[in-house]
């Protein structure tokens, strides 16, 4: 009896495999009729819209068919090569890439440099007007900087004053004075002891504009600054030496300590044990790295030194040269996290003349670095003794020294 629906007999089904076929063997693989659209495809590539040729079974496996799946390829997504489905991608043009990378880096460097220059230039405190200085000597060869360390407490809190042992005196006085000469024969750094005996000449008041006639009055050099500030100090130095001062640079206590800290401290070889309760100095002999507080104590110490102020000026020269050397090292210059704080601390702290530029400032620091590197000379102003507690300059040696500086010659004069 036939249980199949009408027209679904075994005879109608024939010998097909599946659907209850009685045949033990599978039917041959049927070939689907392919739909062709458009132009014939290139050899080895299926035309768009056409079903790819199906594999043929041969002896139970695939007959020379490689679908591309074993290599990660998909239809229409070949990544180059002769057997892919898409056009080959050209090799990268490395020369062009390197060129544009270099252009980009140079552009960034130029923009950063220009921006840094204007940022730094805007931070300089150009408060000293040397045009107010009258009866100035002729300018010689090279450049002369008058570098002044003042005892200004500006910017220090009561806690800072106590920690740095600066006291609380109002106003400011000169704590150190140096002339730095730069030229073709190496830099020369000359300390002017603050107790130097000098004559106050005729000068024009920096604020009043009134001319005050000189009376031959003899005072200590630091009194000139206390009387009428930087302009009178420059006038007094020029009058008593005959040396033209090109630029003025001043820094106070707080600024000095901040620069040292921003630079990560300064390494210096201290020649002897130093203990001074007034400055707070307490050092053992030998090489060590000083932070801002320790550095300030070191450069202010004089009561614990045999030569008092003369020995102190030598320590100040030594430390300033070491500081300039530290600032100019690659670890500072090439490290923006140290360079910019150091520059910021220094530029915020300095008071300079109106004509001072960043290149002048760089020349000054580089020359001070040269002094510590043995390329220049450091000395005190030549002395001939003392009178009434004031130090007297050796006039003959001073005249010879100034002549050598004005002519930018190698300095042969020896100082104290």
Buried (B, 14 or more C-beta within 10 A) or exposed (E): EEEEEEEEEEEEBEEEEEEEBEEEEEEEEEEEEEEEEEEEEEEEBBBEEBEEEEBEEEEEEEEEEEEBEEEEBEEEEBEEEEEBBBEEEEEEEEEEEEEEEEEEEEEEEEEEEEEBEEEBEEBBEBBBBBEBBBEBBEEBEBBBBBBBBBBBBEEBEEEBBEBBBBEEEEEBEBBBBBBBBBBEBBBBBBBBBBBBBBBBBEBBBBEEEEEBEEEEEEBBBBBBBBBBBBBBBBBBBBBBBBBBBBBBBBBBBBBBBBBBBBBBBBEBEBEEEBEBEEBBBBBEEEEBEBBBBBBBBBBBBBEBBEEBBBBBBBBBBBBBBBBBBBBBBEEBEEBEEBBBBBBBBBBBBBBBBEBBEBEBBEBBBBBBBBBBEEEBBBBBBBBBEEEEEBBBBBEEBBBBBBBBBBEBBEBEBEBB
